[in-house]
Amino acid sequence: MTRKGIILVVSSEWLHTMGYTAEEVIGKPFENFLRDENKDTPVKEIQSGKQNNIFHSHCEMTRKDGAIITASLSCNFNNDKSEKDDRIHCKIEIFATRIHF
């Protein structure tokens, strides 16, 4: 994703877990997939992060079907000056899923 939180690439595993298609995710803000109660924290910390830093956070994400996923977010900031959009590589590890009825 970009430092502004726009998703550029996503794995097929993430798409399957979250229930979205690539078309529904690519080009969208990452915060669109975070639970309302914690939308600001990871995005603000990513946007304020320094290059060469690694950012770790726990967050809750909402799947397309409304289930809540607790995840660990790890972001590695790119220090390649040739990248115009300041890309960030993020890894999301899923801990638990809560389904609301």
C-alpha positions as CSV (number, residue, x, y, z in Angstrom):
1,M,0.0,0.0,0.0
2,T,1.0,3.6,-0.2
3,R,1.9,5.7,2.9
4,K,-1.5,7.3,2.5
5,G,-3.1,3.8,3.0
6,I,-4.2,3.1,-0.5
7,I,-4.0,-0.7,-1.3
8,L,-1.9,-1.4,-4.4
9,V,-1.6,-5.2,-4.2
10,V,-3.3,-7.9,-2.2
11,S,-2.7,-11.7,-1.9
12,S,-5.3,-14.2,-3.0
13,E,-5.2,-15.6,0.5
14,W,-6.2,-12.3,2.0
15,L,-9.0,-11.9,-0.6
16,H,-10.3,-15.4,0.3
17,T,-10.1,-14.8,4.1
18,M,-11.8,-11.4,3.8
19,G,-14.4,-12.4,1.2
20,Y,-13.6,-9.7,-1.3
21,T,-12.5,-9.7,-5.0
22,A,-9.4,-7.9,-6.1
23,E,-11.6,-5.3,-7.8
24,E,-13.3,-4.4,-4.5
25,V,-9.9,-3.9,-2.8
26,I,-7.3,-2.5,-5.1
27,G,-7.1,1.3,-5.1
28,K,-9.3,1.5,-1.9
29,P,-8.1,2.9,1.4
30,F,-7.0,0.3,3.9
31,E,-9.1,1.9,6.6
32,N,-12.2,0.8,4.6
33,F,-11.5,-2.7,5.9
34,L,-10.9,-1.8,9.5
35,R,-13.6,-2.0,12.1
36,D,-15.0,1.5,12.8
37,E,-13.8,1.5,16.4
38,N,-10.2,1.4,15.4
39,K,-10.0,2.9,12.0
40,D,-7.7,5.8,12.9
41,T,-4.9,4.2,14.9
42,P,-3.1,2.0,12.3
43,V,-3.7,4.4,9.4
44,K,-2.4,7.5,11.4
45,E,0.7,5.5,12.6
46,I,1.4,4.3,9.1
47,Q,1.1,7.8,7.6
48,S,3.4,9.3,10.3
49,G,6.0,6.4,10.2
50,K,9.5,7.0,9.2
51,Q,11.3,5.3,6.4
52,N,13.2,2.1,7.3
53,N,10.9,1.7,10.3
54,I,8.8,-1.4,10.9
55,F,5.4,-0.8,12.4
56,H,3.4,-3.4,14.4
57,S,-0.1,-3.1,15.5
58,H,-3.1,-5.2,16.4
59,C,-6.4,-4.3,14.7
60,E,-9.8,-5.5,14.1
61,M,-11.0,-5.9,10.5
62,T,-14.4,-6.4,9.1
63,R,-14.9,-9.2,6.5
64,K,-17.4,-8.7,3.7
65,D,-19.9,-10.9,5.5
66,G,-19.7,-8.7,8.6
67,A,-17.6,-11.0,10.7
68,I,-14.9,-9.3,12.8
69,I,-11.3,-10.5,12.4
70,T,-8.6,-9.8,15.0
71,A,-5.3,-9.4,13.2
72,S,-1.7,-8.4,13.7
73,L,-0.5,-5.8,11.2
74,S,3.3,-5.5,10.4
75,C,4.4,-2.8,7.9
76,N,7.9,-2.3,6.5
77,F,8.5,1.2,5.1
78,N,10.3,1.4,1.8
79,N,13.4,3.5,1.7
80,D,13.7,3.5,-2.1
81,K,13.8,7.1,-3.2
82,S,12.8,6.2,-6.7
83,E,9.3,5.2,-5.5
84,K,7.0,8.1,-6.1
85,D,4.2,6.9,-3.8
86,D,6.3,5.8,-0.9
87,R,5.2,2.2,-0.9
88,I,4.8,0.1,2.3
89,H,4.8,-3.6,2.5
90,C,2.3,-4.9,5.0
91,K,1.7,-8.4,6.4
92,I,-1.5,-9.3,8.1
93,E,-1.7,-12.3,10.4
94,I,-5.2,-13.4,11.4
95,F,-5.7,-14.4,15.1
96,A,-9.4,-15.0,15.4
97,T,-12.8,-14.5,13.7
98,R,-16.0,-13.5,15.5
99,I,-19.2,-13.9,13.7
100,H,-22.1,-11.8,14.7
101,F,-25.7,-13.1,14.2
